[in-house]
C-alpha cells in the first residue's frame, strides 16, 4: 500500500506500481482525503480521517509505505488498527515523535529548505507550493515528462492534519519499520532524515541517491529497495 505526501496523490506512484509488479508484487496506491480524485471537503481532511482511509483500504495484510508527510498517516493508521499492517516503510518521510505534530517535528530540523516556497491560503486552512519552486524542490532530477505530468496535479494541502499531534505506541513502533533516505533531497534535509532514522536498526535503513521524488527520479531503484524491504519483513 503506497501513501503519497503533501500536495500529491495516488498518481505519483504511476511508475513504481508496474516496477513492483515486474518484481512479483501486488501494489496499490490510494488518495488521502482531499487529494487526487478524493473530494472530501476541507473540514474532513484531518489526520484521523487519513488514518481511517488507509485502514479501510487494507483488505489484506500489506506493507504500508508513506512518502514525506505520508509518514504521519501511515503511523496513525497503525495506531488505529494494525491488524492488516505487516510493516511500515518511511520514504524520505517524517517518522512521528510521540506527542508531536508534523509542524513541530519540521521545526527540529536545522534547515528549512521548503518554507520560502510555501503559500498559505487567505483562510489559513490550506497551503500550496510556489509553482516556480516545484521543480527545484521536488523534481530536480526527474525526467521532464514526469515533471510535466506531476506539476499540474499538485493540490492544496490541508494545514490542520499537519498541526495535529500523534501519540506513538507499540501499535506502530512495535511493527517492523524501515526508512529509505534520499541523499539529494531538497525538501526534507537528508541530515534530518538521518536523525529520524537513527533509532532504526542498521539493516532497516536504506538509501537512494535521489531527490525528494524517487518515484519519478528512479522508480526501478525504488522498487528494488521496496522489494528488499518486503523480503526482510516476509
N, CA, C and O of each residue as an XYZ file, in Angstrom:
936
protein
N       0.853     -1.178      0.000
C       0.000      0.000      0.000
C       0.895      1.236      0.000
O       1.738      1.404      0.881
N       0.704      2.091     -0.991
C       1.575      3.241     -1.188
C       0.814      4.521     -0.872
O      -0.257      4.767     -1.428
N       1.369      5.335      0.023
C       0.699      6.543      0.506
C       1.539      7.767      0.157
O       2.723      7.847      0.485
N       0.906      8.703     -0.507
C       1.583      9.900     -1.009
C       1.846     10.929      0.090
O       1.373     10.791      1.218
N       2.603     11.951     -0.262
C       2.903     13.041      0.652
C       2.091     14.285      0.364
O       1.089     14.237     -0.351
N       2.529     15.399      0.925
C       1.803     16.661      0.811
C       1.581     17.049     -0.646
O       2.470     16.913     -1.488
N       0.376     17.536     -0.922
C       0.004     18.108     -2.223
C      -0.029     17.090     -3.354
O      -0.389     17.443     -4.477
N       0.332     15.855     -3.096
C       0.369     14.825     -4.127
C      -0.891     13.944     -4.059
O      -1.841     14.266     -3.345
N      -0.888     12.860     -4.789
C      -1.989     11.917     -4.787
C      -1.481     10.555     -5.191
O      -0.283     10.364     -5.402
N      -2.394      9.608     -5.298
C      -2.005      8.259     -5.707
C      -1.286      8.266     -7.050
O      -0.513      7.356     -7.351
N      -1.541      9.289     -7.852
C      -0.930      9.381     -9.183
C       0.598      9.396     -9.145
O       1.232      9.027    -10.133
N       1.201      9.811     -8.039
C       2.661      9.939     -8.021
C       3.365      8.580     -8.050
O       4.568      8.508     -8.297
N       2.611      7.499     -7.797
C       3.202      6.157     -7.823
C       3.058      5.499     -9.193
O       3.265      4.293     -9.328
N       2.708      6.276    -10.196
C       2.452      5.773    -11.555
C       3.522      4.813    -12.053
O       3.196      3.764    -12.609
N       4.793      5.154    -11.865
C       5.887      4.366    -12.434
C       6.384      3.272    -11.496
O       7.052      2.332    -11.927
N       6.055      3.400    -10.214
C       6.541      2.425     -9.232
C       5.693      1.164     -9.222
O       6.220      0.062     -9.068
N       4.384      1.316     -9.385
C       3.490      0.154     -9.332
C       3.852     -0.889    -10.389
O       3.947     -2.069    -10.050
N       4.058     -0.510    -11.663
C       4.473     -1.536    -12.627
C       5.869     -2.082    -12.354
O       6.146     -3.250    -12.631
N       6.757     -1.238    -11.808
C       8.102     -1.717    -11.468
C       8.028     -2.763    -10.359
O       8.782     -3.736    -10.372
N       7.126     -2.567     -9.405
C       6.934     -3.570     -8.354
C       6.275     -4.828     -8.909
O       6.614     -5.940     -8.505
N       5.337     -4.653     -9.835
C       4.682     -5.809    -10.445
C       5.700     -6.688    -11.165
O       5.603     -7.915    -11.147
N       6.681     -6.037    -11.801
C       7.715     -6.789    -12.503
C       8.556     -7.615    -11.552
O       9.189     -8.588    -11.961
N       8.566     -7.230    -10.277
C       9.305     -7.973     -9.253
C       8.400     -8.945     -8.494
O       8.827     -9.577     -7.528
N       7.154     -9.058     -8.937
C       6.251    -10.042     -8.355
C       5.349     -9.536     -7.254
O       4.731    -10.329     -6.544
N       5.263     -8.221     -7.101
C       4.457     -7.660     -6.024
C       3.133     -7.105     -6.537
O       3.039     -6.628     -7.668
N       2.129     -7.177     -5.700
C       0.845     -6.520     -5.963
C       0.821     -5.245     -5.138
O       0.746     -5.302     -3.911
N       0.884     -4.092     -5.799
C       0.960     -2.810     -5.105
C      -0.247     -1.956     -5.447
O      -0.743     -1.967     -6.574
N      -0.701     -1.222     -4.456
C      -1.834     -0.315     -4.618
C      -1.466      1.039     -4.043
O      -0.656      1.136     -3.121
N      -2.073      2.095     -4.600
C      -1.915      3.443     -4.068
C      -3.302      4.040     -3.895
O      -4.202      3.782     -4.695
N      -3.471      4.836     -2.851
C      -4.764      5.482     -2.612
C      -4.563      6.983     -2.436
O      -3.473      7.449     -2.106
N      -5.643      7.726     -2.666
C      -5.661      9.160     -2.402
C      -6.090      9.397     -0.965
O      -7.100      8.851     -0.521
N      -5.337     10.201     -0.237
C      -5.782     10.631      1.076
C      -6.907     11.666      0.920
O      -7.074     12.224     -0.165
N      -7.674     11.928      1.972
C      -8.802     12.857      1.874
C      -8.400     14.215      1.273
O      -7.459     14.865      1.728
N      -9.149     14.617      0.233
C      -8.921     15.905     -0.403
C      -7.845     15.919     -1.446
O      -7.505     16.985     -1.959
N      -7.289     14.762     -1.784
C      -6.194     14.685     -2.759
C      -6.595     13.808     -3.940
O      -7.440     12.922     -3.811
N      -5.983     14.063     -5.083
C      -6.274     13.255     -6.255
C      -7.750     13.287     -6.586
O      -8.338     14.355     -6.759
N      -8.346     12.107     -6.674
C      -9.770     12.002     -7.005
C     -10.681     12.025     -5.777
O     -11.901     11.922     -5.904
N     -10.089     12.161     -4.595
C     -10.895     12.193     -3.368
C     -11.427     13.612     -3.151
O     -10.653     14.569     -3.123
N     -12.730     13.744     -3.000
C     -13.376     15.060     -2.919
C     -13.801     15.447     -1.511
O     -14.679     16.294     -1.343
N     -13.199     14.844     -0.508
C     -13.525     15.190      0.877
C     -13.343     16.691      1.100
O     -12.285     17.229      0.775
N     -14.355     17.384      1.651
C     -14.206     18.824      1.905
C     -13.149     19.098      2.965
O     -12.727     18.199      3.692
N     -12.734     20.342      3.037
C     -11.605     20.700      3.884
C     -11.841     20.357      5.347
O     -10.894     19.993      6.045
N     -13.087     20.463      5.837
C     -13.310     20.164      7.242
C     -13.216     18.676      7.550
O     -13.192     18.286      8.717
N     -13.162     17.839      6.511
C     -12.992     16.411      6.705
C     -11.577     15.928      6.482
O     -11.293     14.736      6.603
N     -10.689     16.849      6.157
C      -9.299     16.485      5.881
C      -8.486     16.578      7.169
O      -7.761     17.544      7.406
N      -8.630     15.551      7.982
C      -7.975     15.503      9.290
C      -7.014     14.324      9.341
O      -7.070     13.432      8.494
N      -6.143     14.322     10.322
C      -5.230     13.184     10.485
C      -5.992     11.898     10.802
O      -5.672     10.862     10.219
N      -6.993     11.912     11.704
C      -7.766     10.685     11.913
C      -8.474     10.201     10.655
O      -8.585      8.994     10.439
N      -8.954     11.119      9.821
C      -9.617     10.713      8.577
C      -8.628     10.063      7.624
O      -8.966      9.104      6.931
N      -7.400     10.586      7.588
C      -6.359      9.967      6.752
C      -6.078      8.548      7.232
O      -5.975      7.619      6.431
N      -5.954      8.393      8.544
C      -5.697      7.062      9.108
C      -6.827      6.104      8.777
O      -6.586      4.960      8.393
N      -8.056      6.568      8.925
C      -9.206      5.711      8.652
C      -9.258      5.310      7.191
O      -9.612      4.175      6.872
N      -8.906      6.233      6.293
C      -8.921      5.923      4.861
C      -7.939      4.784      4.553
O      -8.237      3.901      3.748
N      -6.782      4.812      5.192
C      -5.789      3.757      4.976
C      -6.291      2.434      5.542
O      -6.235      1.403      4.872
N      -6.781      2.468      6.776
C      -7.276      1.241      7.399
C      -8.391      0.627      6.566
O      -8.418     -0.588      6.369
N      -9.309      1.449      6.076
C     -10.431      0.940      5.288
C      -9.969      0.321      3.973
O     -10.618     -0.587      3.454
N      -8.857      0.804      3.433
C      -8.361      0.290      2.151
C      -7.559     -0.997      2.306
O      -7.299     -1.690      1.323
N      -7.171     -1.317      3.525
C      -6.347     -2.506      3.770
C      -7.238     -3.736      3.882
O      -7.646     -4.125      4.976
N      -7.531     -4.331      2.755
C      -8.390     -5.511      2.737
C      -7.602     -6.805      2.798
O      -8.172     -7.891      2.690
N      -6.299     -6.695      2.971
C      -5.439     -7.874      3.106
C      -4.160     -7.434      3.829
O      -3.848     -6.243      3.835
N      -3.418     -8.354      4.432
C      -2.159     -7.975      5.078
C      -1.196     -7.333      4.077
O      -0.944     -7.888      3.008
N      -0.664     -6.171      4.427
C       0.157     -5.387      3.496
C       1.267     -4.672      4.234
O       1.169     -4.395      5.430
N       2.313     -4.381      3.504
C       3.331     -3.439      3.955
C       2.874     -2.062      3.498
O       2.486     -1.891      2.343
N       2.916     -1.088      4.384
C       2.413      0.251      4.075
C       3.586      1.219      4.013
O       4.350      1.352      4.969
N       3.716      1.889      2.882
C       4.812      2.819      2.625
C       4.268      4.236      2.597
O       3.286      4.507      1.906
N       4.890      5.140      3.336
C       4.478      6.542      3.331
C       5.601      7.436      2.855
O       6.743      7.301      3.296
N       5.280      8.349      1.954
C       6.251      9.306      1.438
C       6.078     10.653      2.130
O       4.959     11.158      2.228
N       7.166     11.237      2.607
C       7.184     12.600      3.141
C       6.181     12.743      4.291
O       6.289     12.031      5.289
N       5.204     13.656      4.166
C       4.161     13.792      5.190
C       3.412     12.484      5.400
O       2.848     12.258      6.471
N       3.402     11.614      4.380
C       2.692     10.347      4.481
C       3.159      9.478      5.623
O       2.473      8.523      5.987
N       4.326      9.784      6.208
C       4.768      9.047      7.381
C       3.827      9.200      8.564
O       3.698      8.295      9.388
N       3.171     10.352      8.643
C       2.209     10.555      9.728
C       0.942      9.726      9.538
O       0.557      9.003     10.457
N       0.278      9.800      8.387
C      -0.924      8.978      8.210
C      -0.681      7.473      8.357
O      -1.524      6.770      8.915
N       0.460      6.968      7.864
C       0.662      5.524      7.969
C       0.881      5.121      9.431
O       0.450      4.048      9.853
N       1.545      5.978     10.193
C       1.731      5.694     11.613
C       0.399      5.772     12.346
O       0.095      4.931     13.192
N      -0.400      6.796     12.012
C      -1.714      6.948     12.632
C      -2.611      5.756     12.303
O      -3.397      5.315     13.141
N      -2.490      5.240     11.083
C      -3.278      4.067     10.696
C      -2.894      2.856     11.541
O      -3.761      2.109     11.995
N      -1.593      2.666     11.749
C      -1.149      1.539     12.573
C      -1.606      1.697     14.017
O      -1.932      0.712     14.679
N      -1.630      2.926     14.500
C      -2.123      3.167     15.861
C      -3.621      2.894     15.954
O      -4.113      2.460     16.996
N      -4.339      3.147     14.873
C      -5.785      2.937     14.857
C      -6.144      1.456     14.780
O      -6.998      0.971     15.522
N      -5.473      0.741     13.862
C      -5.790     -0.677     13.658
C      -4.678     -1.293     12.815
O      -4.630     -1.082     11.603
N      -3.797     -2.043     13.438
C      -2.629     -2.575     12.725
C      -2.790     -4.031     12.279
O      -1.816     -4.675     11.888
N      -4.013     -4.543     12.337
C      -4.200     -5.971     12.065
C      -3.810     -6.367     10.651
O      -3.372     -7.498     10.438
N      -3.952     -5.484      9.686
C      -3.577     -5.803      8.310
C      -2.278     -5.125      7.882
O      -1.989     -5.026      6.690
N      -1.498     -4.659      8.852
C      -0.235     -3.989      8.531
C       0.924     -4.896      8.934
O       1.158     -5.141     10.118
N       1.637     -5.383      7.935
C       2.791     -6.258      8.187
C       4.013     -5.466      8.618
O       4.856     -5.965      9.363
N       4.107     -4.230      8.146
C       5.249     -3.387      8.458
C       5.042     -2.017      7.851
O       4.148     -1.814      7.029
N       5.883     -1.073      8.265
C       5.794      0.304      7.807
C       7.100      0.708      7.140
O       8.184      0.360      7.610
N       6.987      1.447      6.041
C       8.161      1.976      5.355
C       8.045      3.472      5.212
O       7.019      3.985      4.766
N       9.102      4.181      5.593
C       9.123      5.644      5.549
C      10.068      6.086      4.434
O      11.285      5.934      4.541
N       9.499      6.630      3.375
C      10.271      7.060      2.217
C      10.546      8.547      2.322
O       9.645      9.362      2.121
N      11.772      8.908      2.633
C      12.154     10.303      2.943
C      10.991     10.976      3.656
O      10.522     12.041      3.254
N      10.537     10.327      4.724
C       9.282     10.700      5.394
C       9.535     11.093      6.842
O      10.560     10.758      7.436
N       8.565     11.813      7.384
C       8.564     12.089      8.812
C       8.170     10.822      9.567
O       7.158     10.193      9.259
N       8.974     10.459     10.551
C       8.646      9.350     11.441
C       8.207      9.982     12.757
O       9.047     10.472     13.512
N       6.926      9.980     13.042
C       6.406     10.776     14.159
C       7.101     10.520     15.488
O       7.337      9.379     15.887
N       7.417     11.615     16.154
C       7.886     11.538     17.535
C       6.654     11.612     18.440
O       5.731     12.388     18.190
N       6.656     10.813     19.469
C       5.482     10.698     20.343
C       5.013     12.071     20.826
O       5.784     12.844     21.394
N       3.733     12.354     20.587
C       3.111     13.568     21.092
C       3.384     14.819     20.291
O       2.989     15.910     20.702
N       4.053     14.690     19.152
C       4.388     15.859     18.347
C       3.619     15.846     17.032
O       3.284     14.787     16.502
N       3.347     17.040     16.516
C       2.761     17.184     15.188
C       3.877     17.250     14.153
O       5.048     17.416     14.493
N       3.503     17.120     12.908
C       4.500     17.261     11.843
C       5.105     18.657     11.875
O       6.315     18.815     11.715
N       4.259     19.678     12.085
C       4.784     21.039     12.135
C       5.829     21.212     13.218
O       6.836     21.891     13.015
N       5.596     20.601     14.365
C       6.578     20.674     15.447
C       7.846     19.917     15.089
O       8.953     20.371     15.382
N       7.683     18.767     14.457
C       8.860     17.993     14.061
C       9.699     18.745     13.040
O      10.924     18.795     13.149
N       9.035     19.331     12.047
C       9.770     20.036     10.989
C      10.678     21.105     11.584
O      11.787     21.327     11.099
N      10.205     21.761     12.628
C      10.986     22.841     13.226
C      12.240     22.347     13.939
O      13.113     23.144     14.281
N      12.333     21.029     14.167
C      13.537     20.477     14.787
C      14.707     20.415     13.812
O      15.860     20.310     14.232
N      14.420     20.478     12.520
C      15.484     20.406     11.525
C      16.292     21.701     11.525
O      15.737     22.788     11.681
N      17.583     21.576     11.352
C      18.459     22.758     11.349
C      18.237     23.629     10.123
O      18.485     24.835     10.156
N      17.765     23.012      9.035
C      17.483     23.766      7.795
C      16.014     23.610      7.443
O      15.397     22.586      7.739
N      15.460     24.636      6.807
C      14.063     24.635      6.382
C      14.007     24.989      4.892
O      13.560     26.081      4.542
N      14.452     24.089      4.009
C      14.612     24.445      2.595
C      13.320     24.680      1.832
O      13.348     25.257      0.745
N      12.185     24.246      2.376
C      10.928     24.377      1.631
C      10.108     25.600      2.040
O       9.236     26.033      1.286
N      10.369     26.155      3.207
C       9.436     27.132      3.760
C       9.320     28.409      2.931
O       8.269     29.050      2.936
N      10.380     28.786      2.222
C      10.289     30.004      1.406
C       9.288     29.858      0.268
O       8.825     30.853     -0.290
N       8.954     28.611     -0.077
C       8.068     28.354     -1.216
C       6.627     28.068     -0.795
O       5.756     27.919     -1.652
N       6.366     27.990      0.497
C       5.025     27.668      0.987
C       4.136     28.907      0.895
O       4.504     29.988      1.354
N       2.961     28.728      0.292
C       1.987     29.815      0.162
C       0.702     29.402      0.888
O      -0.043     28.546      0.410
N       0.455     30.019      2.044
C      -0.724     29.693      2.842
C      -1.921     30.466      2.305
O      -1.821     31.660      2.025
N      -3.051     29.782      2.163
C      -4.267     30.418      1.669
C      -4.741     31.496      2.644
O      -4.401     31.464      3.827
N      -5.527     32.447      2.140
C      -6.010     33.553      2.967
C      -6.787     33.071      4.181
O      -6.730     33.694      5.241
N      -7.512     31.971      4.037
C      -8.294     31.467      5.175
C      -7.453     30.651      6.148
O      -7.943     30.236      7.199
N      -6.187     30.420      5.801
C      -5.277     29.702      6.686
C      -5.503     28.205      6.772
O      -4.875     27.528      7.585
N      -6.391     27.684      5.943
C      -6.749     26.267      6.053
C      -5.889     25.351      5.191
O      -5.757     24.165      5.495
N      -5.313     25.873      4.140
C      -4.502     25.062      3.223
C      -3.252     25.831      2.820
O      -3.132     27.035      3.048
N      -2.333     25.098      2.216
C      -1.185     25.753      1.593
C      -0.862     25.069      0.277
O      -1.235     23.920      0.043
N      -0.166     25.796     -0.569
C       0.352     25.265     -1.822
C       1.833     25.612     -1.905
O       2.374     26.291     -1.032
N       2.480     25.137     -2.964
C       3.887     25.432     -3.206
C       3.987     26.357     -4.408
O       3.354     26.120     -5.437
N       4.779     27.405     -4.278
C       5.013     28.335     -5.386
C       5.347     27.537     -6.643
O       6.303     26.762     -6.637
N       4.580     27.708     -7.722
C       4.819     26.915     -8.938
C       6.247     27.006     -9.460
O       6.753     26.045    -10.040
N       6.897     28.134     -9.266
C       8.277     28.285     -9.746
C       9.266     27.471     -8.926
O      10.395     27.239     -9.359
N       8.843     27.037     -7.740
C       9.733     26.279     -6.854
C       9.462     24.780     -6.880
O      10.206     24.006     -6.278
N       8.417     24.368     -7.565
C       8.037     22.960     -7.565
C       9.145     22.074     -8.131
O       9.534     21.090     -7.503
N       9.642     22.412     -9.288
C      10.677     21.581     -9.917
C      11.973     21.579     -9.092
O      12.515     20.502     -8.842
N      12.492     22.738     -8.661
C      13.728     22.709     -7.864
C      13.594     21.964     -6.538
O      14.542     21.315     -6.096
N      12.425     22.051     -5.899
C      12.269     21.430     -4.583
C      11.926     19.949     -4.654
O      12.451     19.146     -3.884
N      11.039     19.589     -5.588
C      10.516     18.231     -5.623
C      11.144     17.346     -6.688
O      11.360     16.157     -6.457
N      11.440     17.915     -7.855
C      11.666     17.086     -9.040
C      12.951     17.439     -9.804
O      13.001     17.238    -11.017
N      13.972     17.948     -9.146
C      15.110     18.491     -9.897
C      15.871     17.424    -10.696
O      16.562     17.758    -11.659
N      15.756     16.160    -10.312
C      16.469     15.103    -11.045
C      15.497     14.174    -11.783
O      15.874     13.071    -12.179
N      14.261     14.611    -11.967
C      13.239     13.780    -12.608
C      13.146     14.084    -14.102
O      13.430     15.208    -14.515
N      12.755     13.106    -14.919
C      12.619     13.343    -16.357
C      11.603     14.454    -16.635
O      10.617     14.581    -15.909
N      11.830     15.254    -17.673
C      10.915     16.358    -17.983
C       9.474     15.920    -18.153
O       8.558     16.640    -17.757
N       9.257     14.732    -18.743
C       7.874     14.293    -18.933
C       7.198     14.005    -17.596
O       5.993     14.215    -17.453
N       7.964     13.526    -16.616
C       7.392     13.267    -15.289
C       7.041     14.582    -14.594
O       6.010     14.687    -13.929
N       7.909     15.584    -14.756
C       7.627     16.895    -14.163
C       6.377     17.497    -14.786
O       5.534     18.058    -14.086
N       6.260     17.380    -16.106
C       5.084     17.901    -16.807
C       3.819     17.170    -16.380
O       2.742     17.764    -16.338
N       3.942     15.900    -16.067
C       2.807     15.104    -15.586
C       2.424     15.504    -14.167
O       1.241     15.624    -13.851
N       3.423     15.710    -13.314
C       3.169     15.902    -11.888
C       2.739     17.318    -11.531
O       1.788     17.496    -10.769
N       3.414     18.319    -12.060
C       3.207     19.692    -11.595
C       1.745     20.131    -11.631
O       1.269     20.694    -10.645
N       1.009     19.899    -12.721
C      -0.389     20.364    -12.732
C      -1.315     19.542    -11.845
O      -2.461     19.935    -11.627
N      -0.850     18.424    -11.337
C      -1.687     17.579    -10.494
C      -1.527     17.899     -9.012
O      -2.295     17.396     -8.192
N      -0.554     18.717     -8.653
C      -0.385     19.082     -7.256
C      -1.615     19.848     -6.773
O      -2.205     20.623     -7.525
N      -1.993     19.631     -5.526
C      -3.219     20.233     -5.000
C      -2.928     20.898     -3.657
O      -1.877     20.662     -3.060
N      -3.853     21.726     -3.182
C      -3.665     22.318     -1.853
C      -3.583     21.251     -0.772
O      -4.248     20.218     -0.844
N      -2.768     21.517      0.212
C      -2.585     20.612      1.343
C      -3.252     21.207      2.582
O      -2.987     22.356      2.938
N      -4.100     20.446      3.228
C      -4.733     20.907      4.464
C      -3.684     21.117      5.553
O      -2.769     20.311      5.716
N      -3.834     22.208      6.293
C      -2.897     22.546      7.362
C      -3.196     21.758      8.638
O      -2.272     21.295      9.307
N      -4.480     21.603      8.981
C      -4.852     21.009     10.265
C      -4.192     19.663     10.548
O      -3.641     19.487     11.635
N      -4.222     18.692      9.611
C      -3.622     17.397      9.967
C      -2.137     17.481     10.269
O      -1.604     16.652     11.007
N      -1.461     18.481      9.699
C      -0.032     18.608      9.948
C       0.265     19.394     11.226
O       1.420     19.534     11.630
N      -0.791     19.901     11.847
C      -0.655     20.545     13.156
C      -1.232     19.679     14.269
O      -1.352     20.124     15.411
N      -1.587     18.448     13.936
C      -2.222     17.540     14.898
C      -1.179     16.611     15.508
O      -0.561     15.836     14.779
N      -0.963     16.662     16.821
C      -0.009     15.742     17.458
C      -0.488     14.298     17.353
O      -1.685     14.030     17.247
N       0.464     13.382     17.383
C       0.148     11.959     17.288
C       0.834     11.208     18.424
O       2.044     11.329     18.618
N       0.066     10.445     19.160
C       0.636      9.568     20.190
C       1.174      8.315     19.515
O       0.466      7.668     18.743
N       2.411      7.977     19.801
C       3.063      6.810     19.198
C       3.258      5.753     20.273
O       3.899      5.997     21.295
N       2.695      4.576     20.028
C       2.798      3.466     20.981
C       3.370      2.252     20.257
O       3.793      2.332     19.104
N       3.371      1.142     20.957
C       3.849     -0.092     20.354
C       3.000     -0.570     19.201
O       3.436     -1.427     18.432
N       1.786     -0.036     19.057
C       0.926     -0.441     17.945
C       1.563     -0.131     16.606
O       1.372     -0.866     15.637
N       2.329      0.967     16.548
C       3.064      1.288     15.324
C       4.557      1.020     15.493
O       5.176      0.402     14.627
N       5.137      1.474     16.593
C       6.581      1.336     16.795
C       7.000     -0.109     16.958
O       8.165     -0.443     16.738
N       6.060     -0.986     17.345
C       6.389     -2.390     17.513
C       6.355     -3.202     16.238
O       6.748     -4.368     16.228
N       5.885     -2.586     15.155
C       5.880     -3.263     13.859
C       7.269     -3.207     13.233
O       8.067     -2.341     13.592
N       7.578     -4.121     12.296
C       8.803     -3.942     11.513
C       8.754     -2.596     10.789
O       7.775     -2.292     10.108
N       9.804     -1.792     10.935
C       9.826     -0.460     10.325
C      11.132     -0.264      9.563
O      12.202     -0.652     10.031
N      11.028      0.341      8.387
C      12.190      0.621      7.545
C      12.176      2.083      7.126
O      11.117      2.696      6.988
N      13.357      2.624      6.928
C      13.494      4.012      6.469
C      14.320      4.039      5.190
O      15.360      3.387      5.098
N      13.846      4.804      4.197
C      14.580      4.989      2.941
C      14.995      6.452      2.869
O      14.153      7.333      2.693
N      16.284      6.708      3.003
C      16.812      8.065      2.943
C      17.085      8.460      1.495
O      17.576      7.649      0.710
N      16.773      9.683      1.149
C      17.071     10.207     -0.184
C      18.155     11.267     -0.040
O      17.918     12.337      0.520
N      19.335     10.963     -0.546
C      20.519     11.763     -0.258
C      20.570     13.111     -0.976
O      21.306     14.002     -0.554
N      19.802     13.273     -2.051
C      19.793     14.560     -2.757
C      18.452     15.260     -2.567
O      18.011     16.024     -3.425
N      17.817     14.991     -1.439
C      16.521     15.575     -1.122
C      16.687     17.062     -0.818
O      17.517     17.440      0.008
N      15.894     17.905     -1.488
C      15.948     19.349     -1.271
C      14.677     19.860     -0.613
O      14.414     21.063     -0.604
N      13.891     18.945     -0.065
C      12.664     19.299      0.640
C      12.794     18.996      2.130
O      12.633     19.888      2.963
N      13.083     17.744      2.465
C      13.390     17.359      3.845
C      14.899     17.114      3.904
O      15.391     16.202      3.240
N      15.637     17.895      4.675
C      17.098     17.780      4.670
C      17.564     16.348      4.961
O      17.091     15.728      5.914
N      18.484     15.821      4.150
C      18.968     14.454      4.393
C      19.525     14.244      5.794
O      19.384     13.164      6.366
N      20.159     15.279      6.349
C      20.714     15.109      7.693
C      19.599     14.963      8.732
O      19.791     14.312      9.759
N      18.434     15.568      8.469
C      17.304     15.373      9.384
C      16.696     13.995      9.178
O      16.212     13.380     10.128
N      16.718     13.510      7.950
C      16.294     12.129      7.725
C      17.192     11.166      8.499
O      16.716     10.182      9.066
N      18.492     11.455      8.519
C      19.415     10.630      9.310
C      18.997     10.613     10.783
O      19.013      9.565     11.429
N      18.624     11.780     11.301
C      18.208     11.858     12.701
C      16.962     11.017     12.946
O      16.885     10.275     13.926
N      15.987     11.140     12.045
C      14.738     10.400     12.232
C      14.939      8.899     12.115
O      14.224      8.124     12.751
N      15.903      8.483     11.309
C      16.150      7.057     11.102
C      17.159      6.481     12.088
O      17.434      5.281     12.060
N      17.707      7.313     12.952
C      18.810      6.877     13.814
C      18.438      5.711     14.711
O      19.292      4.886     15.037
N      17.168      5.628     15.117
C      16.761      4.549     16.022
C      16.323      3.290     15.298
O      15.958      2.303     15.937
N      16.354      3.311     13.971
C      16.027      2.117     13.208
C      17.264      1.209     13.168
O      18.384      1.715     13.108
N      17.091     -0.100     13.199
C      18.247     -0.989     13.055
C      18.986     -0.713     11.746
O      18.384     -0.264     10.771
N      20.278     -0.978     11.729
C      21.084     -0.699     10.541
C      20.522     -1.389      9.311
O      20.533     -0.818      8.221
N      20.032     -2.607      9.472
C      19.514     -3.347      8.328
C      18.163     -2.811      7.852
O      17.670     -3.211      6.797
N      17.571     -1.912      8.626
C      16.288     -1.314      8.241
C      16.451      0.097      7.709
O      15.463      0.804      7.511
N      17.688      0.514      7.474
C      17.959      1.826      6.878
C      18.499      1.615      5.469
O      19.446      0.858      5.257
N      17.891      2.285      4.529
C      18.236      2.139      3.116
C      18.467      3.528      2.531
O      18.027      4.526      3.101
N      19.155      3.592      1.397
C      19.453      4.886      0.792
C      19.216      4.860     -0.705
O      19.414      3.843     -1.370
N      18.788      6.001     -1.219
C      18.750      6.257     -2.657
C      19.451      7.587     -2.896
O      19.409      8.463     -2.032
N      20.097      7.762     -4.052
C      20.846      8.988     -4.313
C      19.984     10.098     -4.918
O      20.513     11.008     -5.557
N      18.675     10.035     -4.726
C      17.756     10.868     -5.490
C      17.255     12.093     -4.720
O      17.620     12.347     -3.572
N      16.403     12.826     -5.421
C      15.647     13.941     -4.869
C      14.554     13.431     -3.938
O      14.538     12.268     -3.536
N      13.646     14.341     -3.613
C      12.503     14.017     -2.761
C      11.475     13.151     -3.489
O      10.509     12.696     -2.877
N      11.670     12.921     -4.777
C      10.680     12.195     -5.586
C      11.288     10.998     -6.299
O      11.326     10.969     -7.529
N      11.764     10.009     -5.548
C      12.379      8.848     -6.196
C      11.396      8.058     -7.043
O      11.805      7.301     -7.923
N      10.094      8.225     -6.787
C       9.085      7.517     -7.595
C       9.099      7.969     -9.045
O       8.622      7.239     -9.914
N       9.637      9.162     -9.337
C       9.828      9.615    -10.708
C      11.312      9.589    -11.103
O      11.646      9.267    -12.243
N      12.194      9.929    -10.164
C      13.621     10.003    -10.480
C      14.220      8.632    -10.749
O      15.056      8.487    -11.641
N      13.806      7.629     -9.991
C      14.369      6.282    -10.142
C      13.353      5.249     -9.672
O      13.565      4.600     -8.648
N      12.246      5.084    -10.409
C      11.219      4.135     -9.955
C      11.716      2.706     -9.853
O      11.306      1.970     -8.956
N      12.600      2.303    -10.768
C      13.120      0.936    -10.710
C      13.997      0.749     -9.474
O      13.921     -0.277     -8.798
N      14.829      1.750     -9.186
C      15.664      1.668     -7.997
C      14.844      1.644     -6.726
O      15.152      0.897     -5.797
N      13.797      2.460     -6.678
C      12.910      2.453     -5.517
C      12.213      1.113     -5.382
O      12.102      0.581     -4.277
N      11.744      0.565     -6.487
C      11.077     -0.744     -6.438
C      12.024     -1.816     -5.918
O      11.601     -2.710     -5.184
N      13.287     -1.738     -6.284
C      14.265     -2.715     -5.806
C      14.426     -2.630     -4.293
O      14.518     -3.654     -3.617
N      14.461     -1.400     -3.758
C      14.568     -1.237     -2.307
C      13.296     -1.741     -1.627
O      13.371     -2.401     -0.591
N      12.142     -1.441     -2.191
C      10.887     -1.923     -1.602
C      10.802     -3.453     -1.652
O      10.264     -4.080     -0.740
N      11.324     -4.031     -2.699
C      11.382     -5.497     -2.795
C      12.268     -6.069     -1.670
O      11.928     -7.077     -1.051
N      13.394     -5.414     -1.423
C      14.289     -5.841     -0.339
C      13.579     -5.746      1.010
O      13.693     -6.643      1.845
N      12.841     -4.646      1.215
C      12.098     -4.480      2.455
C      11.042     -5.561      2.612
O      10.874     -6.126      3.692
N      10.325     -5.847      1.518
C       9.278     -6.860      1.575
C       9.860     -8.238      1.927
O       9.273     -8.993      2.702
N      11.012     -8.543      1.347
C      11.645     -9.829      1.647
C      12.116     -9.892      3.095
O      12.079    -10.949      3.725
N      12.561     -8.741      3.619
C      13.004     -8.697      5.003
C      11.832     -8.899      5.963
O      11.950     -9.612      6.960
N      10.710     -8.270      5.655
C       9.540     -8.378      6.515
C       8.873     -9.740      6.342
O       8.292    -10.296      7.274
N       8.977    -10.260      5.107
C       8.397    -11.575      4.851
C       6.909    -11.500      4.550
O       6.274    -12.527      4.312
